Amino acid sequence: MADASNPAFSPQLRAQLLSRRVLVLDGALDDDDGAMLQAQLLQLAFDDARADIALWIHSPGGSVPSMLAIRDLMRLVPNDVATVALGLACSAGQFLLSAGTPGKRMALPHARILMHQGSSGIGGSAAEVDVQADDLRHIRDTVLACIADDTGQPIERIFEDSLHDRWYTAQQALDYGFVDRIVTSIDELRLDRAPMGIGGAR
């Protein structure tokens, strides 16, 4: 079984997919991978401001600053960004999955999605602990507000549901609002045949 923490796509395959306007998050999202995905997203937008971009996700999660930066760019580029959960979309993977263009967020039938609040160690002097705690609360509230906005769920429900690891099947992810449909045909993964988004909403 492939380990989602380690990349499964070779550099050659990544390059081929990039030429087809497909970006891949196939492992833990660290700052280097995040910077690469941001650069590729901008590159594709600059190359063609009208054609869709796809983000394929098989990830156990990772860097919060990177996922927030990628989401910001997904909102800034003029292109629709179609997201696909291939097998595993946890934490940052779930966040980016649901951040796709409405109507173009998909999951394979047996994909699994995990939502939870991120955690981080706190240490140092009392004053440093207070500052870190305030920053963590700000980040938590920012992330949860984004998920609420992307799913249409009340922020109170997102907060409660994210307190502990909560797993979703593809159907449950569809019902919750993480995705818009479950993939049933290979043609749905082809950008040139992807359905139009809902009113171009972002």
Stockholm file with secondary structure:
# STOCKHOLM 1.0

chainA/1-202         MADASNPAFSPQLRAQLLSRRVLVLDGALDDDDGAMLQAQLLQLAFDDARADIALWIHSPGGSVPSMLAIRDLMRLVPNDVATVALGLACSAGQFLLSAGTPGKRMALPHARILMHQGSSGIGGSAAEVDVQADDLRHIRDTVLACIADDTGQPIERIFEDSLHDRWYTAQQALDYGFVDRIVTSIDELRLDRAPMGIGGAR
#=GR chainA/1-202 SS CCCTTSCCSCHHHHHHHHHTTEEEECSCBCHHHHHHHHHHHHHHHHHCSSSCEEEEEEECCBCHHHHHHHHHHHHHSSSCEEEEEEEEEETHHHHHHHTSCTTCEEECTTCEEEECCCCCCCCSSHHHHHHHHHHHHHHHHHHHHHHHHHHCCCHHHHHHHTSSCEEECHHHHHHHTSCSEECCSGGGGCGGGCCCCSTTCC
#=GC SS_cons         CCCTTSCCSCHHHHHHHHHTTEEEECSCBCHHHHHHHHHHHHHHHHHCSSSCEEEEEEECCBCHHHHHHHHHHHHHSSSCEEEEEEEEEETHHHHHHHTSCTTCEEECTTCEEEECCCCCCCCSSHHHHHHHHHHHHHHHHHHHHHHHHHHCCCHHHHHHHTSSCEEECHHHHHHHTSCSEECCSGGGGCGGGCCCCSTTCC
//
